[in-house]
Amino acid sequence: MASGDDSPIFEDDESPPYSLEKMTDLVAVWDVALSDGVHKIEFEHGTTSGKRVVYVDGKEEVRREWMFKLVGKETFCVGAAKTKATINIDAVSGFAYEYTLEINGKSLKKYMENRSKTTNTWVLHLDGEDFRVVLGKDTMDVWCNGKKMETAGEFVDDGTETHFSIANHDCYIKAVSSGKRKEGIIHTLIVDNREISEILE
C-alpha cells in the first residue's frame, strides 16, 4: 500500500488517464477459502470522498462514489456458488474505522471454523501442475481448482467411494466411519492408489 508522502494524490477531476490513484484508499484485504478456491477481497474506503470500492480477485464488484454516510455495509457475492459476503464499516473513534467481513452472515473467523467441519481440502501436484480438491461434506460435491467435478458414487464394504478424474488420473474420496461419534466419518483422497494428506485451512 502506498503511503501519502511518496505517491502523488490527484483530485478526481485531475486524474491521469492511467489510474495511479487506484488502491490509495485500500483499507482492508481478506483471503477467503471457498469450495471453488481462495478468493482475495480488497476494500477501498475514501473517508474524504465517501468512495467505497470492493474488489473480488482483482475485479471490481461494487463502486459507490460520494457516500455521505461513512459507516454502513456493503454486500456482494463471491465465487462460483455466489456466496454472500458483507463488509461492515464501523466508526471506532474520531476518524478511525473498523472493517469486518461476514460470509453467509457469520464473521470470517466463525465461517472458517464452521467450514473446516463441513469441508475437506487436499492440495496435490500432478504432471507438473497444482490441484486443489475440496469436498463439501454436506452436499458431497467435489471441486477441483474452482470447477465442480463430475462424480460417481459407489458403496463398498467399509463405506462409500466418490470417483472422479483429474488430468487422466483416477481419483476417489473414500468415506468410512471412524467408529467414534465425535469424529464421525473420515474422508480420504486416493489418487492413482496413493493416499493424499489433507491440508487444514
N, CA, C and O of each residue as an XYZ file, in Angstrom:
804
protein
N       0.844     -1.176      0.000
C       0.000      0.000      0.000
C       0.885      1.233      0.000
O       1.820      1.320      0.796
N       0.609      2.186     -0.877
C       1.441      3.377     -0.997
C       1.135      4.336      0.139
O      -0.018      4.485      0.544
N       2.172      4.987      0.652
C       1.922      5.984      1.687
C       1.850      7.343      1.012
O       2.413      7.545     -0.064
N       1.152      8.271      1.654
C       0.870      9.556      1.043
C       2.099     10.354      0.631
O       2.034     11.102     -0.344
N       3.248     10.216      1.361
C       4.373     11.079      1.051
C       5.160     10.648     -0.189
O       5.870     11.471     -0.767
N       5.059      9.407     -0.608
C       5.868      9.010     -1.762
C       5.053      8.798     -3.029
O       5.616      8.457     -4.070
N       3.731      8.996     -2.965
C       2.948      8.885     -4.194
C       2.041     10.099     -4.303
O       1.412     10.493     -3.320
N       1.966     10.695     -5.486
C       1.147     11.909     -5.617
C      -0.334     11.588     -5.451
O      -0.800     10.526     -5.862
N      -1.058     12.504     -4.852
C      -2.507     12.356     -4.698
C      -3.155     13.278     -5.730
O      -2.809     14.457     -5.816
N      -4.084     12.752     -6.503
C      -4.747     13.543     -7.541
C      -6.189     13.778     -7.152
O      -6.849     12.894     -6.606
N      -6.678     14.980     -7.437
C      -8.104     15.237     -7.285
C      -8.814     14.433     -8.365
O      -8.230     14.156     -9.413
N     -10.071     14.054     -8.124
C     -10.797     13.203     -9.072
C     -10.809     13.769    -10.494
O     -10.666     13.020    -11.460
N     -10.982     15.106    -10.626
C     -11.081     15.661    -11.972
C      -9.715     15.842    -12.643
O      -9.658     16.153    -13.833
N      -8.616     15.654    -11.906
C      -7.291     15.798    -12.499
C      -6.574     14.461    -12.644
O      -5.375     14.433    -12.925
N      -7.283     13.364    -12.460
C      -6.642     12.058    -12.526
C      -6.015     11.835    -13.892
O      -6.605     12.187    -14.914
N      -4.819     11.251    -13.916
C      -4.205     10.950    -15.203
C      -4.983      9.848    -15.898
O      -5.770      9.156    -15.253
N      -4.779      9.664    -17.218
C      -5.538      8.630    -17.933
C      -5.295      7.232    -17.360
O      -6.201      6.398    -17.360
N      -4.088      6.973    -16.877
C      -3.824      5.697    -16.205
C      -4.113      5.907    -14.730
O      -3.933      7.010    -14.214
N      -4.556      4.871    -14.053
C      -5.049      5.064    -12.702
C      -3.931      4.914    -11.670
O      -3.708      3.829    -11.135
N      -3.236      6.012    -11.400
C      -2.183      5.989    -10.387
C      -2.796      5.972     -8.993
O      -2.229      5.407     -8.058
N      -3.979      6.609     -8.865
C      -4.594      6.705     -7.546
C      -5.357      5.447     -7.155
O      -5.867      5.365     -6.038
N      -5.447      4.460     -8.052
C      -6.145      3.211     -7.722
C      -5.471      2.581     -6.504
O      -4.244      2.502     -6.434
N      -6.260      2.149     -5.576
C      -5.805      1.458     -4.375
C      -5.159      2.366     -3.322
O      -4.647      1.856     -2.326
N      -5.165      3.688     -3.504
C      -4.591      4.524     -2.450
C      -5.506      4.566     -1.232
O      -5.063      4.895     -0.132
N      -6.779      4.234     -1.427
C      -7.708      4.207     -0.297
C      -7.937      2.787      0.205
O      -8.921      2.526      0.898
N      -7.034      1.867     -0.138
C      -7.175      0.470      0.284
C      -7.056      0.388      1.801
O      -6.045      0.795      2.374
N      -8.100     -0.144      2.453
C      -8.095     -0.194      3.922
C      -8.131     -1.612      4.464
O      -7.804     -1.829      5.631
N      -8.527     -2.600      3.632
C      -8.623     -3.967      4.150
C      -8.484     -4.975      3.018
O      -8.945     -4.748      1.899
N      -7.832     -6.109      3.338
C      -7.679     -7.222      2.390
C      -7.941     -8.518      3.162
O      -7.403     -8.726      4.249
N      -8.770     -9.377      2.583
C      -9.050    -10.671      3.198
C      -8.853    -11.775      2.158
O      -9.142    -11.573      0.979
N      -8.366    -12.937      2.586
C      -8.325    -14.132      1.742
C      -9.374    -15.086      2.283
O      -9.342    -15.455      3.457
N     -10.311    -15.488      1.416
C     -11.423    -16.328      1.847
C     -11.391    -17.643      1.074
O     -11.476    -17.646     -0.155
N     -11.269    -18.761      1.792
C     -11.257    -20.074      1.149
C     -12.687    -20.578      1.004
O     -13.386    -20.798      1.993
N     -13.112    -20.758     -0.255
C     -14.420    -21.341     -0.551
C     -14.187    -22.636     -1.318
O     -13.046    -22.966     -1.639
N     -15.243    -23.365     -1.613
C     -15.096    -24.641     -2.306
C     -14.413    -24.492     -3.658
O     -13.690    -25.389     -4.092
N     -14.640    -23.364     -4.325
C     -14.059    -23.198     -5.663
C     -12.696    -22.517     -5.640
O     -12.178    -22.146     -6.693
N     -12.111    -22.349     -4.468
C     -10.761    -21.779     -4.387
C     -10.673    -20.685     -3.339
O     -11.639    -20.390     -2.636
N      -9.476    -20.083     -3.252
C      -9.248    -19.000     -2.298
C      -9.449    -17.689     -3.047
O      -8.834    -17.455     -4.087
N     -10.316    -16.836     -2.506
C     -10.636    -15.568     -3.155
C     -10.073    -14.404     -2.341
O     -10.144    -14.399     -1.112
N      -9.512    -13.416     -3.049
C      -8.965    -12.225     -2.387
C     -10.009    -11.126     -2.477
O     -10.475    -10.789     -3.566
N     -10.378    -10.565     -1.324
C     -11.335     -9.465     -1.260
C     -10.571     -8.236     -0.788
O      -9.919     -8.264      0.256
N     -10.655     -7.147     -1.570
C      -9.988     -5.899     -1.218
C     -11.047     -4.808     -1.112
O     -11.998     -4.764     -1.893
N     -10.863     -3.929     -0.129
C     -11.845     -2.877      0.104
C     -11.162     -1.519      0.165
O     -10.220     -1.317      0.932
N     -11.650     -0.592     -0.654
C     -11.189      0.803     -0.628
C     -12.267      1.637      0.038
O     -13.452      1.496     -0.266
N     -11.851      2.506      0.945
C     -12.794      3.384      1.631
C     -12.186      4.781      1.652
O     -11.255      5.047      2.411
N     -12.708      5.660      0.825
C     -12.228      7.040      0.807
C     -12.992      7.841      1.826
O     -14.141      8.214      1.590
N     -12.364      8.117      2.973
C     -13.101      8.788      4.046
C     -13.298     10.274      3.751
O     -14.135     10.913      4.388
N     -12.544     10.842      2.797
C     -12.794     12.246      2.427
C     -13.787     12.323      1.281
O     -14.628     13.222      1.248
N     -13.699     11.385      0.335
C     -14.602     11.427     -0.825
C     -15.872     10.608     -0.608
O     -16.832     10.746     -1.366
N     -15.887      9.758      0.420
C     -17.044      8.897      0.644
C     -17.093      7.721     -0.318
O     -18.115      7.044     -0.433
N     -15.973      7.480     -1.015
C     -15.931      6.400     -2.006
C     -15.819      5.037     -1.305
O     -15.117      4.891     -0.304
N     -16.531      4.046     -1.859
C     -16.397      2.649     -1.402
C     -16.241      1.774     -2.639
O     -17.065      1.834     -3.551
N     -15.190      0.966     -2.676
C     -14.984      0.051     -3.799
C     -14.598     -1.317     -3.248
O     -13.711     -1.432     -2.402
N     -15.282     -2.356     -3.742
C     -14.975     -3.734     -3.350
C     -14.444     -4.463     -4.575
O     -15.072     -4.455     -5.633
N     -13.280     -5.096     -4.425
C     -12.704     -5.922     -5.490
C     -12.700     -7.366     -5.025
O     -12.327     -7.653     -3.887
N     -13.114     -8.283     -5.899
C     -13.015     -9.717     -5.625
C     -12.091    -10.284     -6.697
O     -12.394    -10.212     -7.888
N     -10.961    -10.851     -6.267
C      -9.957    -11.393     -7.187
C      -9.551    -10.358     -8.238
O      -9.394    -10.681     -9.416
N      -9.385     -9.107     -7.794
C      -8.915     -8.054     -8.684
C      -9.992     -7.434     -9.564
O      -9.720     -6.472    -10.281
N     -11.216     -7.970     -9.522
C     -12.300     -7.463    -10.364
C     -13.240     -6.616     -9.501
O     -13.641     -7.032     -8.414
N     -13.587     -5.416    -10.002
C     -14.456     -4.517     -9.251
C     -15.868     -5.096     -9.166
O     -16.486     -5.396    -10.188
N     -16.371     -5.250     -7.946
C     -17.728     -5.783     -7.727
C     -18.705     -4.691     -7.310
O     -19.871     -4.704     -7.705
N     -18.221     -3.744     -6.506
C     -19.086     -2.665     -6.004
C     -18.303     -1.363     -6.098
O     -17.127     -1.318     -5.735
N     -18.941     -0.310     -6.579
C     -18.322      1.027     -6.543
C     -19.404      2.030     -6.187
O     -20.445      2.107     -6.840
N     -19.140      2.797     -5.141
C     -20.057      3.872     -4.760
C     -19.216      5.135     -4.548
O     -18.233      5.122     -3.807
N     -19.611      6.204     -5.198
C     -18.904      7.481     -5.043
C     -19.750      8.406     -4.177
O     -20.975      8.287     -4.152
N     -19.114      9.309     -3.479
C     -19.778     10.363     -2.724
C     -20.842      9.850     -1.762
O     -21.976     10.330     -1.761
N     -20.467      8.874     -0.947
C     -21.367      8.395      0.103
C     -21.225      9.355      1.285
O     -20.131      9.517      1.825
N     -22.332      9.994      1.689
C     -22.234     10.952      2.784
C     -22.134     10.241      4.130
O     -21.554     10.767      5.079
N     -22.703      9.045      4.199
C     -22.618      8.268      5.435
C     -21.387      7.365      5.317
O     -21.335      6.495      4.447
N     -20.411      7.566      6.177
C     -19.151      6.823      6.057
C     -19.207      5.439      6.701
O     -18.346      4.600      6.439
N     -20.218      5.195      7.544
C     -20.359      3.867      8.144
C     -21.492      3.123      7.435
O     -22.283      3.730      6.712
N     -21.565      1.833      7.641
C     -22.633      1.053      6.999
C     -22.138     -0.298      6.551
O     -21.207     -0.853      7.134
N     -22.775     -0.841      5.491
C     -22.449     -2.180      4.996
C     -22.371     -2.164      3.486
O     -23.027     -1.358      2.826
N     -21.562     -3.063      2.941
C     -21.549     -3.333      1.501
C     -21.704     -4.834      1.341
O     -20.919     -5.599      1.901
N     -22.715     -5.272      0.579
C     -22.966     -6.695      0.380
C     -22.739     -7.047     -1.086
O     -23.124     -6.302     -1.987
N     -22.105     -8.199     -1.305
C     -21.758     -8.639     -2.663
C     -21.605    -10.157     -2.650
O     -21.729    -10.790     -1.602
N     -21.338    -10.736     -3.813
C     -21.205    -12.194     -3.913
C     -19.765    -12.576     -4.265
O     -19.049    -11.831     -4.933
N     -19.362    -13.772     -3.789
C     -18.001    -14.257     -4.013
C     -18.064    -15.676     -4.560
O     -18.825    -16.509     -4.067
N     -17.261    -15.941     -5.576
C     -17.067    -17.310     -6.044
C     -18.174    -17.858     -6.916
O     -19.191    -17.208     -7.155
N     -17.942    -19.093     -7.392
C     -18.852    -19.758     -8.322
C     -20.226    -19.993     -7.705
O     -21.238    -19.944     -8.404
N     -20.263    -20.249     -6.397
C     -21.539    -20.530     -5.740
C     -22.252    -19.242     -5.323
O     -23.291    -19.296     -4.664
N     -21.699    -18.077     -5.704
C     -22.281    -16.774     -5.361
C     -22.558    -16.666     -3.859
O     -23.664    -16.334     -3.433
N     -21.523    -16.955     -3.074
C     -21.615    -16.889     -1.615
C     -21.762    -15.436     -1.186
O     -21.038    -14.564     -1.666
N     -22.708    -15.178     -0.276
C     -22.996    -13.806      0.164
C     -21.907    -13.330      1.130
O     -21.572    -14.010      2.099
N     -21.366    -12.145      0.837
C     -20.352    -11.545      1.701
C     -20.779    -10.124      2.031
O     -21.376     -9.438      1.201
N     -20.470     -9.684      3.246
C     -20.809     -8.328      3.680
C     -19.614     -7.724      4.396
O     -19.029     -8.344      5.284
N     -19.254     -6.501      3.998
C     -18.229     -5.752      4.729
C     -18.959     -4.758      5.616
O     -19.763     -3.961      5.133
N     -18.680     -4.804      6.917
C     -19.268     -3.860      7.870
C     -18.258     -2.745      8.128
O     -17.087     -3.005      8.404
N     -18.719     -1.523      8.037
C     -17.868     -0.354      8.274
C     -18.381      0.311      9.548
O     -19.504      0.814      9.585
N     -17.558      0.310     10.585
C     -17.963      0.888     11.864
C     -16.969      1.955     12.296
O     -15.764      1.805     12.096
N     -17.475      3.035     12.888
C     -16.588      4.081     13.426
C     -16.068      3.596     14.764
O     -16.833      3.132     15.610
N     -14.758      3.708     14.949
C     -14.163      3.290     16.217
C     -14.056      4.515     17.115
O     -14.600      4.531     18.220
N     -13.352      5.545     16.637
C     -13.271      6.812     17.371
C     -12.811      7.879     16.393
O     -11.976      7.620     15.527
N     -13.352      9.062     16.532
C     -12.964     10.161     15.646
C     -13.064      9.767     14.185
O     -14.154      9.491     13.683
N     -11.913      9.741     13.494
C     -11.908      9.391     12.077
C     -11.318      8.009     11.839
O     -10.836      7.719     10.744
N     -11.353      7.158     12.854
C     -10.838      5.781     12.691
C     -12.019      4.852     12.438
O     -13.079      4.983     13.050
N     -11.809      3.909     11.522
C     -12.875      2.982     11.155
C     -12.393      1.552     11.282
O     -11.206      1.261     11.132
N     -13.340      0.660     11.563
C     -13.037     -0.764     11.652
C     -13.823     -1.465     10.555
O     -14.993     -1.159     10.322
N     -13.162     -2.420      9.877
C     -13.784     -3.130      8.762
C     -13.819     -4.609      9.090
O     -12.780     -5.219      9.341
N     -15.020     -5.193      9.089
C     -15.130     -6.631      9.357
C     -15.865     -7.289      8.195
O     -16.773     -6.710      7.598
N     -15.448     -8.509      7.894
C     -16.043     -9.247      6.783
C     -16.897    -10.375      7.334
O     -16.472    -11.118      8.219
N     -18.114    -10.496      6.797
C     -19.000    -11.622      7.143
C     -19.228    -12.443      5.884
O     -19.402    -11.894      4.796
N     -19.224    -13.756      6.038
C     -19.524    -14.674      4.940
C     -20.765    -15.460      5.346
O     -20.790    -16.092      6.403
N     -21.788    -15.419      4.508
C     -23.071    -16.080      4.821
C     -23.585    -15.709      6.212
O     -24.102    -16.559      6.937
N     -23.441    -14.436      6.576
C     -23.982    -13.964      7.849
C     -23.145    -14.278      9.077
O     -23.548    -13.952     10.193
N     -21.972    -14.915      8.894
C     -21.104    -15.228     10.041
C     -19.806    -14.449      9.901
O     -19.360    -14.158      8.791
N     -19.201    -14.112     11.047
C     -17.900    -13.446     10.975
C     -16.948    -14.381     10.229
O     -17.139    -15.597     10.235
N     -15.927    -13.819      9.588
C     -14.993    -14.640      8.807
C     -14.394    -15.752      9.661
O     -14.259    -16.886      9.201
N     -14.032    -15.429     10.908
C     -13.430    -16.430     11.806
C     -14.409    -17.588     12.050
O     -14.043    -18.757     11.925
N     -15.662    -17.246     12.400
C     -16.687    -18.275     12.661
C     -16.966    -19.087     11.397
O     -17.117    -20.307     11.449
N     -17.032    -18.391     10.261
C     -17.293    -19.073      8.993
C     -16.189    -20.095      8.709
O     -16.476    -21.228      8.325
N     -14.925    -19.694      8.896
C     -13.809    -20.591      8.611
C     -13.784    -21.777      9.591
O     -13.464    -22.901      9.204
N     -14.124    -21.514     10.862
C     -14.194    -22.612     11.844
C     -15.269    -23.608     11.426
O     -15.047    -24.818     11.462
N     -16.428    -23.103     11.031
C     -17.539    -23.947     10.607
C     -17.186    -24.683      9.314
O     -17.532    -25.850      9.131
N     -16.487    -23.973      8.419
C     -16.111    -24.547      7.126
C     -15.201    -25.760      7.306
O     -15.313    -26.741      6.570
N     -14.298    -25.690      8.287
C     -13.392    -26.824      8.491
C     -14.174    -28.071      8.937
O     -13.695    -29.195      8.789
N     -15.379    -27.861      9.484
C     -16.210    -29.010      9.864
C     -17.016    -29.535      8.670
O     -17.411    -30.701      8.650
N     -17.258    -28.668      7.674
C     -18.133    -29.064      6.567
C     -17.387    -29.374      5.268
O     -17.998    -29.803      4.289
N     -16.066    -29.156      5.258
C     -15.297    -29.449      4.038
C     -13.988    -30.159      4.369
O     -13.482    -30.079      5.489
N     -13.459    -30.848      3.376
C     -12.094    -31.388      3.421
C     -11.362    -30.801      2.227
O     -11.941    -30.661      1.149
N     -10.097    -30.458      2.409
C      -9.307    -29.861      1.319
C      -7.983    -30.590      1.179
O      -7.303    -30.875      2.165
N      -7.628    -30.886     -0.071
C      -6.349    -31.516     -0.378
C      -5.673    -30.712     -1.483
O      -6.340    -30.198     -2.381
N      -4.351    -30.604     -1.415
C      -3.591    -29.974     -2.482
C      -2.608    -31.015     -2.993
O      -1.872    -31.626     -2.219
N      -2.606    -31.209     -4.318
C      -1.706    -32.211     -4.873
C      -1.037    -31.710     -6.136
O      -1.515    -30.772     -6.774
N       0.065    -32.337     -6.490
C       0.864    -31.950     -7.645
C       0.857    -33.129     -8.619
O       1.361    -34.206     -8.301
N       0.282    -32.921     -9.809
C       0.215    -33.984    -10.818
C       0.720    -33.451    -12.145
O       0.305    -32.377    -12.581
N       1.606    -34.183    -12.787
C       2.117    -33.811    -14.125
C       2.569    -32.343    -14.171
O       2.286    -31.636    -15.138
N       3.267    -31.891    -13.132
C       3.802    -30.529    -13.119
C       2.783    -29.444    -12.830
O       3.085    -28.259    -12.975
N       1.576    -29.829    -12.422
C       0.522    -28.850    -12.141
C      -0.003    -29.025    -10.722
O      -0.037    -30.140    -10.203
N      -0.418    -27.912    -10.087
C      -1.002    -27.981     -8.750
C      -2.515    -28.066     -8.850
O      -3.134    -27.381     -9.665
N      -3.103    -28.910     -8.017
C      -4.554    -29.068     -7.978
C      -5.029    -28.927     -6.539
O      -4.399    -29.435     -5.612
N      -6.156    -28.225     -6.365
C      -6.775    -28.059     -5.054
C      -8.129    -28.740     -5.114
O      -9.017    -28.317     -5.855
N      -8.281    -29.798     -4.328
C      -9.519    -30.587     -4.322
C     -10.257    -30.303     -3.020
O      -9.681    -30.387     -1.935
N     -11.543    -29.964     -3.142
C     -12.359    -29.670     -1.961
C     -13.607    -30.543     -1.999
O     -14.292    -30.621     -3.019
N     -13.893    -31.195     -0.880
C     -15.117    -31.986     -0.727
C     -16.055    -31.222      0.192
O     -15.685    -30.887      1.317
N     -17.273    -30.941     -0.280
C     -18.317    -30.367      0.574
C     -19.035    -31.533      1.235
O     -19.798    -32.249      0.586
N     -18.789    -31.723      2.535
C     -19.344    -32.917      3.214
C     -20.864    -32.905      3.280
O     -21.492    -33.963      3.330
N     -21.466    -31.705      3.282
C     -22.925    -31.633      3.364
C     -23.588    -32.029      2.045
O     -24.665    -32.625      2.041
N     -22.935    -31.692      0.913
C     -23.539    -31.979     -0.401
C     -22.847    -33.137     -1.123
O     -23.387    -33.695     -2.078
N     -21.639    -33.493     -0.652
C     -20.761    -34.483     -1.301
C     -20.319    -34.001     -2.686
O     -19.921    -34.806     -3.528
N     -20.390    -32.675     -2.922
C     -19.853    -32.108     -4.163
C     -18.332    -32.098     -4.074
O     -17.767    -31.852     -3.009
N     -17.673    -32.368     -5.202
C     -16.212    -32.331     -5.270
C     -15.829    -31.208     -6.232
O     -16.341    -31.133     -7.349
N     -14.930    -30.344     -5.788
C     -14.444    -29.224     -6.588
C     -12.951    -29.414     -6.828
O     -12.228    -29.859     -5.937
N     -12.489    -29.078     -8.025
C     -11.051    -29.119     -8.312
C     -10.680    -27.827     -9.031
O     -11.207    -27.528    -10.103
N      -9.770    -27.067     -8.431
C      -9.332    -25.775     -8.991
C     -10.510    -24.903     -9.427
O     -10.475    -24.274    -10.485
N     -11.550    -24.875     -8.596
C     -12.667    -23.980     -8.854
C     -13.755    -24.539     -9.747
O     -14.749    -23.859    -10.001
N     -13.589    -25.775    -10.234
C     -14.625    -26.368    -11.088
C     -15.268    -27.544    -10.363
O     -14.586    -28.375     -9.763
N     -16.605    -27.595    -10.432
C     -17.320    -28.714     -9.831
C     -17.097    -29.942    -10.713
O     -17.279    -29.884    -11.929
N     -16.701    -31.054    -10.088
C     -16.345    -32.256    -10.835
C     -17.554    -33.166    -11.054
O     -18.480    -33.203    -10.244
N     -17.522    -33.897    -12.167
C     -18.494    -34.974    -12.398
C     -18.035    -36.143    -11.529
O     -16.875    -36.548    -11.599
N     -18.927    -36.680    -10.720
C     -18.527    -37.767     -9.819
C     -19.476    -38.948     -9.964
O     -20.603    -38.817    -10.443
N     -18.984    -40.103     -9.536
C     -19.819    -41.311     -9.488
C     -19.626    -41.940     -8.122
O     -18.505    -42.261     -7.729
N     -20.731    -42.116     -7.397
C     -20.666    -42.704     -6.057
C     -20.825    -44.213     -6.118
O     -21.507    -44.758     -6.986
N     -20.165    -44.875     -5.159
C     -20.210    -46.343     -5.139
C     -20.133    -46.814     -3.685
O     -19.327    -46.313     -2.902
N     -20.981    -47.782     -3.338
C     -20.914    -48.355     -1.991
C     -19.880    -49.464     -1.989
O     -19.849    -50.289     -2.902
N     -19.024    -49.489     -0.959
C     -18.028    -50.553     -0.802
C     -18.210    -51.146      0.593
O     -18.977    -50.623      1.402
N     -17.505    -52.234      0.868
C     -17.677    -52.951      2.144
C     -17.640    -52.050      3.375
O     -18.501    -52.156      4.247
N     -16.642    -51.161      3.449
C     -16.474    -50.383      4.685
C     -16.939    -48.928      4.578
O     -16.630    -48.125      5.458
N     -17.678    -48.572      3.517
C     -18.154    -47.193      3.392
C     -18.577    -46.863      1.974
O     -19.239    -47.660      1.310
N     -18.186    -45.667      1.511
C     -18.509    -45.260      0.140
C     -17.264    -44.704     -0.534
O     -16.306    -44.301      0.125
N     -17.301    -44.692     -1.865
C     -16.231    -44.085     -2.653
C     -16.884    -43.154     -3.672
O     -17.851    -43.524     -4.337
N     -16.345    -41.945     -3.783
C     -16.819    -40.982     -4.771
C     -15.711    -40.850     -5.816
O     -14.652    -40.288     -5.539
N     -15.963    -41.372     -7.019
C     -14.942    -41.424     -8.068
C     -15.023    -40.225     -9.012
O     -16.109    -39.742     -9.335
N     -13.851    -39.756     -9.446
C     -13.741    -38.683    -10.443
C     -12.335    -38.762    -11.023
O     -11.515    -39.551    -10.554
N     -12.048    -37.951    -12.041
C     -10.681    -37.976    -12.562
C     -10.141    -36.568    -12.729
O     -10.874    -35.631    -13.042
N      -8.824    -36.444    -12.509
C      -8.122    -35.176    -12.677
C      -6.992    -35.440    -13.662
O      -6.126    -36.275    -13.404
N      -6.995    -34.738    -14.779
C      -5.917    -34.836    -15.785
C      -5.558    -36.295    -16.078
O      -4.392    -36.683    -16.006
N      -6.559    -37.086    -16.404
C      -6.389    -38.514    -16.735
C      -5.859    -39.374    -15.590
O      -5.342    -40.466    -15.823
N      -5.984    -38.893    -14.370
C      -5.603    -39.690    -13.198
C      -6.891    -40.131    -12.498
O      -7.815    -39.338    -12.323
N      -6.938    -41.402    -12.101
C      -8.103    -41.916    -11.374
C      -8.033    -41.458     -9.929
O      -7.018    -41.638     -9.255
N      -9.129    -40.862     -9.457
C      -9.195    -40.343     -8.094
C     -10.495    -40.814     -7.453
O     -11.503    -41.019     -8.129
N     -10.448    -40.980     -6.134
C     -11.697    -41.179     -5.407
C     -11.519    -40.737     -3.965
O     -10.421    -40.766     -3.408
N     -12.638    -40.326     -3.383
C     -12.660    -39.964     -1.973
C     -13.392    -41.077     -1.250
O     -14.557    -41.366     -1.522
N     -12.677    -41.691     -0.322
C     -13.250    -42.807      0.441
C     -13.811    -42.254      1.746
O     -13.138    -41.498      2.446
N     -15.037    -42.630      2.066
C     -15.677    -42.199      3.307
C     -15.939    -43.433      4.159
O     -16.689    -44.326      3.767
N     -15.305    -43.469      5.338
C     -15.515    -44.599      6.261
C     -15.840    -44.050      7.646
O     -15.398    -42.963      8.018
N     -16.610    -44.810      8.390
C     -16.954    -44.394      9.744
C     -15.733    -44.558     10.640
O     -15.002    -45.544     10.543
N     -15.524    -43.575     11.513
C     -14.390    -43.647     12.447
C     -14.718    -44.601     13.590
O     -13.830    -45.031     14.327
N     -15.992    -44.925     13.729
C     -16.401    -45.754     14.858
C     -16.595    -44.926     16.125
O     -17.058    -45.442     17.142
N     -16.241    -43.637     16.063
C     -16.403    -42.733     17.218
C     -17.398    -41.644     16.829
O     -17.283    -41.034     15.766
N     -18.364    -41.410     17.693
C     -19.410    -40.448     17.373
C     -18.865    -39.035     17.188
O     -19.322    -38.307     16.306
N     -17.883    -38.635     18.020
C     -17.323    -37.282     17.941
C     -16.586    -37.049     16.621
O     -16.659    -35.961     16.049
N     -15.884    -38.063     16.143
C     -15.109    -37.915     14.901
C     -15.970    -38.075     13.661
O     -15.705    -37.449     12.635
N     -17.002    -38.912     13.746
C     -17.897    -39.103     12.604
C     -17.237    -39.863     11.468
O     -16.589    -40.886     11.682
N     -17.411    -39.346     10.247
C     -16.920    -40.034      9.056
C     -15.556    -39.472      8.664
O     -15.336    -38.261      8.699
N     -14.649    -40.365      8.293
C     -13.311    -39.952      7.858
C     -13.262    -40.024      6.333
O     -13.589    -41.049      5.735
N     -12.841    -38.903      5.706
C     -12.737    -38.834      4.248
C     -11.267    -38.852      3.845
O     -10.455    -38.115      4.405
N     -10.931    -39.692      2.877
C      -9.556    -39.824      2.412
C      -9.537    -39.706      0.890
O     -10.345    -40.330      0.202
N      -8.606    -38.898      0.367
C      -8.463    -38.780     -1.082
C      -7.391    -39.764     -1.551
O      -6.279    -39.791     -1.022
N      -7.744    -40.571     -2.551
C      -6.814    -41.537     -3.138
C      -6.636    -41.161     -4.612
O      -7.615    -41.054     -5.352
N      -5.385    -40.962     -5.035
C      -5.076    -40.653     -6.428
C      -4.080    -41.689     -6.918
O      -3.010    -41.850     -6.331
N      -4.425    -42.396     -7.998
C      -3.563    -43.469     -8.530
C      -3.142    -44.429     -7.410
O      -1.972    -44.791     -7.291
N      -4.122    -44.831     -6.593
C      -3.909    -45.762     -5.470
C      -2.954    -45.233     -4.398
O      -2.395    -46.013     -3.627
N      -2.765    -43.915     -4.346
C      -1.883    -43.306     -3.344
C      -2.707    -42.334     -2.504
O      -3.458    -41.522     -3.044
N      -2.563    -42.421     -1.172
C      -3.326    -41.540     -0.279
C      -2.685    -40.148     -0.238
O      -1.467    -40.020     -0.106
N      -3.517    -39.111     -0.352
C      -3.053    -37.712     -0.314
C      -3.406    -37.138      1.049
O      -4.528    -37.315      1.525
N      -2.439    -36.438      1.696
C      -2.777    -35.880      3.016
C      -3.584    -34.603      2.878
O      -3.405    -33.814      1.952
N      -4.473    -34.436      3.830
C      -5.380    -33.291      3.817
C      -4.655    -32.071      4.368
O      -3.770    -32.198      5.214
N      -5.040    -30.861      3.876
C      -4.495    -29.634      4.454
C      -5.591    -28.990      5.290
O      -6.776    -29.142      4.996
N      -5.192    -28.277      6.321
C      -6.174    -27.582      7.166
C      -6.129    -26.114      6.803
O      -5.064    -25.496      6.824
N      -7.288    -25.551      6.469
C      -7.342    -24.134      6.076
C      -7.780    -23.298      7.250
O      -7.891    -22.077      7.131
